[in-house]
Amino acid sequence: MGYLLVCYDICSKFKHLAAFMLSFTHMRKLIIGDVHGCLRELQLLLEKVNYQEGQDRLIFLGDLINKGPDSLGVLNYVRSLKSTTVLLGNHELALLAKIERGESVPIPREMIAWIKTWPYYIDEDDVLLVHGGVVPGVHPRESNPFDVVRIRLWQNKPWYEFYHEKKLVVFGHWAARGLVWRDNAIGLDTGCVYGRKLSCLELPGRKLIQVDALNAYAAVEIKDES
């Protein structure tokens, strides 16, 4: 309970950032699933999609850090790229909670300041972007940020079974579920850190681009499937 309250307090401090409405109307959107410190795979994925810095728009669904070989390298690399937005994942949320409790973390102060600016959702005309999912019947701006970042199940079923809006929701966070491809919900956590794939969704067009993991850097944790 204390962890939840700390995380909610941290999210609430920058809840005003959640209404990110970016107007890069002529840019290709490249939406990338959970990276988890897999720097080389991320670089290979951007090569495969022919990423053009300054012309394409990158959106990361959160969980850049933890479990993989080079979390700090991923943070530095992503921060150096232009036209890039990163959503808070549950691992960044946990990191900020540790800082709030006064614990030391292996991330430089300037990087922490950057992470604190990340929104927990992005709502645009054609797509709603979140790390975890959507509480059925509740827009993310009306939700507990903790739920938006961490939700997987609702009434013991995947949350997207209860999502009936036409707007596409793109999410990460659920490596055990793998790729989810529905008319109104696409899940992009395809378990790169567990030796599977790193995934990118190209919009418009709903094109899926993937690269194989170079290694299995972590064992699957059945209890949290994160």
C-alpha positions as CSV (number, residue, x, y, z in Angstrom):
1,M,0.0,0.0,0.0
2,G,2.8,2.4,0.9
3,Y,4.5,1.7,-2.5
4,L,1.2,2.5,-4.3
5,L,0.7,5.8,-2.4
6,V,4.3,6.9,-3.1
7,C,4.0,6.1,-6.8
8,Y,0.6,7.9,-7.0
9,D,2.1,10.9,-5.3
10,I,5.0,11.0,-7.7
11,C,2.7,10.7,-10.8
12,S,0.3,13.3,-9.5
13,K,3.1,15.9,-9.3
14,F,3.4,15.9,-13.0
15,K,-0.1,14.9,-14.0
16,H,-0.4,18.1,-15.9
17,L,2.1,16.7,-18.4
18,A,-0.3,13.9,-19.4
19,A,-2.2,16.0,-21.9
20,F,0.6,15.8,-24.4
21,M,-0.9,16.9,-27.7
22,L,2.0,17.0,-30.2
23,S,1.3,18.4,-33.7
24,F,3.8,16.7,-35.9
25,T,1.1,16.0,-38.4
26,H,3.4,15.2,-41.3
27,M,5.8,12.9,-39.4
28,R,5.8,9.2,-39.4
29,K,5.1,7.9,-35.9
30,L,7.4,5.1,-34.7
31,I,6.0,3.6,-31.5
32,I,8.4,1.3,-29.6
33,G,7.6,-1.3,-27.0
34,D,9.5,-2.1,-23.7
35,V,13.3,-1.7,-24.3
36,H,14.5,-2.7,-20.8
37,G,18.1,-1.8,-21.3
38,C,18.5,-3.6,-24.7
39,L,20.5,-0.8,-26.4
40,R,21.9,-2.7,-29.3
41,E,18.5,-4.2,-30.2
42,L,17.1,-0.7,-30.1
43,Q,19.7,0.6,-32.5
44,L,19.2,-2.3,-34.8
45,L,15.4,-1.7,-34.8
46,L,15.9,2.0,-35.7
47,E,18.2,0.9,-38.5
48,K,15.6,-1.6,-39.8
49,V,12.8,1.0,-39.8
50,N,15.1,3.5,-41.6
51,Y,14.6,6.0,-38.8
52,Q,15.3,9.5,-40.1
53,E,16.1,11.9,-37.2
54,G,14.2,15.1,-37.4
55,Q,11.8,13.6,-40.0
56,D,10.3,10.8,-38.0
57,R,8.7,10.9,-34.6
58,L,9.7,8.4,-31.9
59,I,7.4,7.4,-29.1
60,F,8.5,5.0,-26.4
61,L,5.9,3.2,-24.3
62,G,8.0,3.2,-21.2
63,D,10.2,0.7,-19.3
64,L,13.4,1.8,-21.0
65,I,15.3,0.6,-17.9
66,N,16.0,-2.5,-15.8
67,K,16.6,-6.2,-16.5
68,G,18.7,-5.7,-19.6
69,P,22.4,-5.0,-20.1
70,D,22.6,-1.2,-20.5
71,S,19.8,0.9,-19.0
72,L,21.9,4.0,-18.7
73,G,23.1,3.6,-22.3
74,V,19.5,3.4,-23.5
75,L,18.5,6.5,-21.5
76,N,21.5,8.5,-22.9
77,Y,20.8,7.2,-26.5
78,V,17.0,8.0,-26.4
79,R,17.6,11.4,-24.8
80,S,20.0,12.3,-27.7
81,L,17.4,11.7,-30.4
82,K,15.2,14.4,-31.8
83,S,11.4,14.5,-31.8
84,T,11.2,11.8,-29.1
85,T,8.6,11.3,-26.4
86,V,8.9,8.7,-23.7
87,L,6.0,7.5,-21.5
88,L,6.5,6.5,-17.9
89,G,6.6,2.7,-17.4
90,N,6.3,0.9,-14.1
91,H,10.0,0.5,-13.8
92,E,10.6,4.3,-14.1
93,L,7.8,4.7,-11.6
94,A,9.5,2.4,-9.2
95,L,12.8,4.3,-9.7
96,L,11.1,7.6,-8.8
97,A,9.5,6.0,-5.8
98,K,13.0,4.9,-4.5
99,I,14.2,8.5,-4.9
100,E,11.2,9.8,-3.1
101,R,12.0,7.4,-0.2
102,G,15.6,8.7,-0.1
103,E,17.2,5.6,-1.6
104,S,20.2,5.8,-3.8
105,V,19.9,4.8,-7.5
106,P,22.5,4.3,-10.2
107,I,21.1,7.0,-12.5
108,P,22.6,10.5,-12.8
109,R,20.6,13.4,-11.3
110,E,20.1,15.1,-14.7
111,M,18.6,11.9,-16.1
112,I,16.2,11.7,-13.1
113,A,15.1,15.2,-13.8
114,W,14.3,14.2,-17.4
115,I,12.4,11.1,-16.4
116,K,10.2,13.2,-14.1
117,T,9.0,15.1,-17.2
118,W,7.7,12.0,-18.9
119,P,3.9,11.9,-19.2
120,Y,1.9,8.7,-18.3
121,Y,-0.3,8.9,-21.4
122,I,-0.5,10.7,-24.7
123,D,-3.9,11.3,-26.3
124,E,-4.0,12.3,-30.0
125,D,-6.6,12.3,-32.7
126,D,-5.7,8.9,-34.1
127,V,-4.2,7.1,-31.1
128,L,-4.1,6.8,-27.3
129,L,-0.7,5.7,-25.9
130,V,-0.2,4.2,-22.5
131,H,2.3,1.9,-20.8
132,G,-0.1,-0.5,-19.1
133,G,-3.6,0.1,-20.3
134,V,-6.9,1.8,-19.8
135,V,-9.3,1.4,-16.9
136,P,-12.6,0.4,-18.7
137,G,-14.9,3.3,-19.1
138,V,-12.4,5.8,-17.7
139,H,-10.2,8.1,-19.7
140,P,-6.5,8.1,-18.4
141,R,-6.8,11.8,-17.4
142,E,-9.5,10.7,-14.9
143,S,-7.7,7.6,-13.8
144,N,-5.2,6.9,-11.0
145,P,-1.8,7.2,-12.9
146,F,-0.7,4.1,-11.1
147,D,-3.5,2.1,-12.8
148,V,-2.7,3.5,-16.2
149,V,0.9,2.5,-15.9
150,R,0.4,-1.0,-14.3
151,I,-3.0,-2.4,-15.4
152,R,-3.2,-5.7,-17.1
153,L,-6.3,-7.4,-15.9
154,W,-9.8,-6.2,-15.1
155,Q,-12.2,-8.6,-13.5
156,N,-9.7,-11.4,-14.2
157,K,-9.6,-10.7,-18.0
158,P,-7.3,-8.5,-20.1
159,W,-8.4,-4.9,-19.8
160,Y,-8.7,-4.5,-23.6
161,E,-11.6,-7.1,-23.6
162,F,-13.6,-4.3,-21.9
163,Y,-12.4,-1.5,-24.2
164,H,-15.0,-0.8,-26.9
165,E,-14.0,2.6,-28.2
166,K,-12.9,2.9,-31.9
167,K,-9.8,4.9,-31.1
168,L,-6.6,2.8,-31.2
169,V,-4.9,2.2,-27.9
170,V,-1.2,1.2,-28.1
171,F,0.4,-0.2,-24.9
172,G,3.3,-2.2,-23.6
173,H,4.0,-3.8,-20.2
174,W,2.7,-7.3,-20.8
175,A,5.6,-9.5,-22.1
176,A,3.9,-12.7,-21.1
177,R,1.0,-11.8,-23.4
178,G,3.3,-10.9,-26.2
179,L,2.1,-9.1,-29.3
180,V,-1.5,-8.1,-29.1
181,W,-3.1,-7.1,-32.4
182,R,-6.8,-6.0,-32.3
183,D,-8.8,-3.4,-34.2
184,N,-8.7,-1.0,-31.3
185,A,-5.7,-2.2,-29.2
186,I,-2.2,-3.1,-30.0
187,G,0.3,-4.4,-27.4
188,L,4.0,-4.1,-28.2
189,D,5.8,-5.6,-25.3
190,T,7.2,-8.7,-27.1
191,G,9.8,-9.6,-24.5
192,C,13.1,-8.5,-26.0
193,V,14.9,-8.7,-22.6
194,Y,13.7,-12.3,-22.3
195,G,15.3,-13.3,-25.6
196,R,12.3,-12.7,-27.9
197,K,11.7,-9.6,-30.0
198,L,11.8,-5.7,-29.8
199,S,8.8,-4.3,-31.7
200,C,7.9,-1.0,-33.4
201,L,4.5,0.1,-34.7
202,E,4.6,2.5,-37.7
203,L,1.7,4.9,-38.0
204,P,-0.1,5.7,-40.2
205,G,-0.5,2.3,-41.8
206,R,-0.2,0.0,-38.7
207,K,3.0,-1.6,-40.0
208,L,4.8,-3.9,-37.5
209,I,8.6,-4.0,-37.5
210,Q,10.6,-6.3,-35.3
211,V,14.1,-7.4,-34.5
212,D,15.2,-10.5,-32.7
213,A,16.9,-10.2,-29.3
214,L,20.6,-10.8,-29.4
215,N,20.4,-12.6,-26.0
216,A,18.1,-13.6,-23.2
217,Y,19.2,-11.1,-20.5
218,A,16.6,-12.0,-17.9
219,A,14.5,-14.9,-16.8
220,V,10.8,-14.5,-17.1
221,E,9.2,-13.6,-13.8
222,I,5.9,-15.5,-13.8
223,K,4.5,-13.6,-10.9
224,D,4.7,-10.1,-12.5
225,E,5.2,-10.9,-16.2
226,S,6.8,-7.5,-16.6
